[in-house]
Amino acid sequence: MKWMRLSTIALIAALCSGCAGMVTTPVDVQYPETLIDGRAAFGHSVPAAPEEDLLGVSPAMREFIAEDVGHAQFAHSRFHRLMRKMVREGFFINQYDRAATFSAAETFDSKKGNCIAYTNMFIALAREARLDASYQLVHEAPRWEVESGFLLRANHVNVHIRGVRLPGEFSNELSVDFNAVEPDDDSPRQIISDAHAASMFYANLSVDHLHNEDYEQAFAYLKRAIQTAPENIDVWNNLGALYSILEKDELAEHAYQVARSINARDKTAISGLVKVLRKQGREEEAEGYHRLVLRYRDRNPYYHYAVAEQAYRQASYEEALTAINQAIRLKRNNARFYALQAATAEVLGDTQLLAKSTRLQRKHAKDDDEAALFTLGVP
C-alpha cells in the first residue's frame, strides 16, 4: 500500500486494493423509549440536541471548488487539484485539535478540527467536485490500561473515494486520512453511512460535555446520536457509561444489553455489565460476564503488549520479555511488538534475539518513519 504524507496535520492518501471492507447495513435495534427519555435520570424529559448540517456546503466552499477544481474532466484530475489547493490555501497549517468537532462549513472557515471535522469538510468538498466520497470507519488496535483493567477502543473515521485511478496504479479506490498516525494495514475498515458518521459526530460532542460534567447535555447529544443511527453500538455503550456515572445502574444495564443485542460479543458492553451488576450486588451474574472478559483479555495480544510496555518502563525486563513474547505468539505481524522485543533484548544483552526482532520489526513496518515511531529507548 502506498502512502503520501502532506503538511503538519499529516494528511494521508492511500491506494486501496479492495481494502474498504464491508459496508455497514442498518440493524433493527429494539429499545424502550424510556431509555432515552431522560426522566429517570434528570426528573424531566430531555430533548435531543439539535441536528447539525454536517455536510452543508457554504457559498465560499462552492466558490473554492468552482474556481479551478470542479471543471476538470477526469476524476483523478479533480482529486489532485482538490488536494493541491487545500495544501496551497493553508488547510493543514494548524495543528490537529482533538476537541474541535466541527461541521464541514465550520472546519472550512476555521481551518482546524479533529479527524471527523476534517473528514466532514473533505467529503463535502469532494462531493461538490463530483467525486464519489464516503465515510470509512477504521477500527484501530485496542489499547489496554493494565492498572484499571479497561480496554480502550478507538474508532477512527476517514474518507473512502471510488472511481479515482491514479496514473500507473491498478486500484481505482483511495483512502484520505486526517490523522497524526497512519492506521495499521490490518486495521478492519468499513464504509459507513452519512447517518452513522453523524452519530459519531454527536457522540464526540456528548463526550466533550461529559468531561465538563454537564451530564444533561451529554445525554442530549447521545439521544440525538441514537435517534440518528441506533445501530451504532458505541452510542449505547456510552449511554451505559453515562447512566453508570449517574448511579442509574439498572438503566446502565439496559443500555449495555441493547449494545449486546447489536453484537453479543462486544467486549465494552460485557465489561460495562460486569461493573453495573456488581454495583447491584448481583455477583454470580457479574462473574459469568467477568470470565468472558478474562478469556478475551488473555487471548488479546494488545493486552500482553500493554503489560510488557508497563514492565519495560518499570525496568522489569524479564517480565517484559515474557509478556511481549506472548503478544507475538498471538499476533506475529505487528512491528510495534518486535520493536519492544528488540529494546528488551538489548537491555538483557541477548544479541541473537535483538538481531532477529530488529529484522522482523523492519519487515513488518510500512516505512522508515513508522519504524522510527515504534522504537523505544531505555528509560
URSUL-V754148 format. One record per helix or strand of 2 or more residues. SS is the DSSP state (H for helix, E for strand). FROM is the first residue (numbers start at 0). TO is the last residue. If there is no record, write none. Layout:
ss->{SS/SS}
from->{FROM/FROM}
to->{TO/TO}
This chain:
ss->{E/E/E/H/H/H/H/H/H/E/E/E/E/E/E/H/H/H/H/H/H/H/H/H/H/H}
from->{2/10/21/32/38/58/74/103/114/131/142/149/154/172/188/193/214/232/248/266/282/300/316/334/350/367}
to->{5/15/22/35/41/67/87/109/127/138/144/151/161/177/191/210/227/244/261/278/297/312/329/347/363/373}
